């Protein structure tokens, strides 16, 4: 079944008709639910004819542009952090390898490093 859309003047006409003929008869005649009728009545009582027009949540275009820019900058910063971590990791492995000892560099999943010195005291 195709969804029907009522314009604000149609909604107002149905509300006025319900006052004269009764709510149940009007709802049956126009094939609308009672809950929908009461929602329209509530909107009309609180905001007048403007309450009957559809209202959609719209994001300000400037705010949306700023959010997109923020996401783009976050991605750039994340890339740079990964590059810096990989450079530090490379330098750490080079400096340990140059010493010629039994030192090992271990990394966990988060990119943190730990140096374990493998020296024997005999």
N, C-alpha and C positions, 0 to 999 in steps of 0.2 A: 504494500500500500504506500502510495506516495505521500510524503509529509506535506501538510498544508502550512502555508504561511499567511498570517493575518496582518494586515496593515493596522497602524494605530487607529485610524477612523473606524475600521471594521470592529476592532476590539471594543472601542467606545460604544458603538451601536449595539453590540451584543450585551454589554454591561447595562445599557439603558433599557434594552428589551427585557432583561432579566428582572429589572425592578417592576416593570408593568405586568409581565406574564408569569413570573416566577423563575427561579434559578433552574430547577430540574427540567422544566419544559423547554427552556432556552438551550440548556446544555444538550438535551436530546435532539432538538431541532437542528442545531449546528454541529452535532456529533463531536463535542469536546468534553474532556473529563472535568469533573467538578473541581479537582485540584488545580487545573489550568485556569478555570474561571476565577477561583479564589486568589490565585497568584496575580492575575490581571487586576482584580478588584483591589488587592493590597497595593500593587504598584500605582494604580490610579489614585487611590486614597492618599498615598504619601507624596507622590511626585506630580500628580495631575496627568495631562495628556503626554507629557515628556516621558513619564514612567512607562508608558505603553510601547514606546519605540524601542527597538532592539539595542542593547548596549553590549559592546564587545570590549574586552581588555586589550588595549593597544599600547605597545611600547613606543616611547618617544624615539624617533629615528636617531637623534643625537646620542641617546643612551645606548641604543643598539650598536651604533658605530663605535662608541667607546668600549663596549664589552668585547667587540670583535678585535679591536686594537689591543686590548688587554690580553686576550687569549693569544694573539700573535706574538706579543712580547714575552709572555710566559714560555712559549715554545722556544723562542730564541735563547732565553736565559737557561732553560733546561739543557739545550744543546751545548751551550758554552760550559756549563758545569760538568757535563760528561766529558768534554774535551780536556778540561783542566784535570779531572780525576785520572784520565788515561795518561796524560803527560806526567803526572806525579807518580803513577804506577811504573811507567817506563823508566823514569829517573831512579826510582828506588831499586828496581831490578838491576839496572846498570851499575849503580854504586855498590851494591852487594856483590855482584858478579866480579867486579874489579878487585875486591878484597881477597878473593880466592878462598874464602873460608867455607864453612858448611852452613852458612846462614840461609834462611829461607824466608820468602815473603809469601804470606797467605792473605787472600782476600775473601771476604764473605760476600753474600749477594748484594749488600747495599753499597759496595765499593770501598768499605773501610779496609785498611791494611794493617797487618801485624807482622813484625819482624821477629823471627825466632832464631836465636843464636844457638848453634849446635856445637858448643865447645865441650871438650872433655877435660876434666881436671884429674889427672892421674899422677 
